[in-house]
């Protein structure tokens, strides 16, 4: 049975909990956001620059350096062929070469030459993710050389091509117009059709 004293205790306890709830919620939110946990530290400017290596389609972000088709051919044989095949035809990893004209067919072959819209994407991806066992270990010159060879193997540049921050973004990829830029959602007003619906 509730007495007046017991009822007052419950009211005071409930009031105290109500007052503490916003404070506890704020502490939880700070912890969820990684604040006040005394873990880690803010990165230095040099550390941020080392990770800020994205390359835009227009070439913004490409580093200094250069590489030729011939240099890329030798590098590919040493560092890439075991997974991607001797000529980039694919092995344990995806094919990188071939597939021209297959995208509209039932046996579409998506490769650098048939599918990718920008040559700078080749550089960006190879620099970040390859070789699989040591990603990020290639120099800018090596990545330019591999990009040059891959573009040549796909029939996009000649055997004497040299890729650098000026020449690579100037390459027009065969499937450049195969992508739609921006928001692909249709513009429409959401209305319910109540008669003559189609």
N, C-alpha and C positions, 0 to 999 in steps of 0.2 A: 504494500500500500504506500502511496506517495504522501509524504509529509510536506509541509511548506518548506522546511529546510532542504530536503532532498530536491524538491522542484527548483528552488533557487540555485542550488549547485549545478543542476543540469542547464538551467538558463545561462548561468555565468560561463560554464564550460562551452556551451554552444556559441555564445558571444565571443569568447576568446578564440575559438577555432575559426569563426567567421572573420575575425580581425587578422588572424595569422594566414589565412588562405592566400591573399594576394602576395604576401611576402614570400611564402613558400613557393608559390607559382613563379614569381620572378627569379628566385634562386634556381629553380629547376630549369627555366628558360635559359638562364645564363650558362648553366652547366651543359645544356643541350647545344648551345652555340659554341661550346669550347672555351668559354670564359671562366676565369677563376678556378680552373682545374690544375693550374701550374704544370701543364704538360707542354712540351715543345717550346718554340720561340718563333719570333717573326723572322722570315727569310731576309737575307741581305740582298742588296740590289744586284750583286754579282750572281747570286743564286737564282734570282728571278730572271735575269737576262739569259742564264744558261738554259732555262726551261721555256723561255718565250721564243720559240723557234718556228712558229707557224709561218707558212708561206701562202699568200693570197693568190687567186687566179691571175691577177695583173702583175705578179712578181714581187709585190711588196713583201719584204722579209727575207728575200734571197740574199745569201752572204756573198762575200768576195770569193773568187776562185773560178776555175774553168776545167773542163775535161773534154777529151775527144772521143769519137766513136772507137778508135783503135785502142785507146787506154781502157775504155769501158768493156770492150770485148775480152781483154785479158783479165780484168777484174771479175767480170761475170763468170768466166771459167773457173776462177779460184774461189770465189766467195758465194756464188748463187746457183751454179749449174747443178750441184748435188740435189737441190730441192726443186728447182724450176726447170730442169732439163737442159741439155747442152745448148740448145738453140732457143730456150725460153718456151718450149712447147708444153711444159708442165711435167711433173714427175710426182713426188710426194706432196708438192705444193702446187698452187694454181698455175695455169698457163699464163704467160705474160705477152706472148706473141701470137699473131694469127687472128682469125675470127672476122676478118673484114667482110662486110656485107651479110653477116649472119644474124644480126639483131632482130630482123623482122621474121626470121624463120623459126620453126619449132625447135631447131637445134642451135639456138643462139649461143655464141661463144664470146663471153665478156672478157676482153683483154684490154691492155693499155691502148692498143691501136684501134680496136673496134668500139670501145665503150667510153673510155675516160674523156671528159670534155676539155681538160686543161693539162698542158704539159707540165706546169708547175706542180701539179698534184703528184706526179711521178717523183719529183725531187723531194717534196714534203714527206711523202709516205716512206720512201727508201731511207731518208735521213732519220726519221723517227723509229721505224719498226724493223729495219733490216741491218745485218743478217739476223735471222730469228734467234740464234744463240747469243748474239752480242749486239742488240739494237743500240743505235746511237754511237757506234764505234767508228763509223766511216767519216773521213774528212770531207770537207765541202768539195774539194777537187775530185775525190772518188765518187761522190754522189752525182756531181755534174757529168763525170765520165760514164757512169752507169746509165744515167738518164739519156745521154747521147746515144749509147749503144741500143738501149731499149727502143728509143724512137726510130733509130735506123733499122733495127730488126723488124719493126712494124711498117717499114716503107714510108715513114713520115719525113725523115731527113736523109740527106746524102751521106756517103761514107766519109766525106771530109768535114762533116759538121763538128763544131766545137760549141759546147753549151756553157753559158755563163749567165749572170744576172740580167744581161741585156738580150741575149739571143733566145733563152728558154721561154720567157713569156711571149715572145713574138711568134712562137709556133702555133699554127692553127690546127687543132686536132680534128680528125674526121667526124667525130660525133659531137662537136661543139654545140650544134643546134638541136641535139637530141634531148636536151634538158630544158625544163621550164624554170625560169628564175622567179624567186619571190614566193608569195603565199599562193598555194595551189587550191585553196578552198574557193568554191564558187561564191560570187556575190549574189545574194538573194535576200528578199524579205520573207521571213518565216510567217506565212499566212496559211490558215486552214482553208482548204478548198472544200466547199460544201455542195457544189453542184457542177455538173459537167467536168468532173475530175478525169484526168488522163494519167 
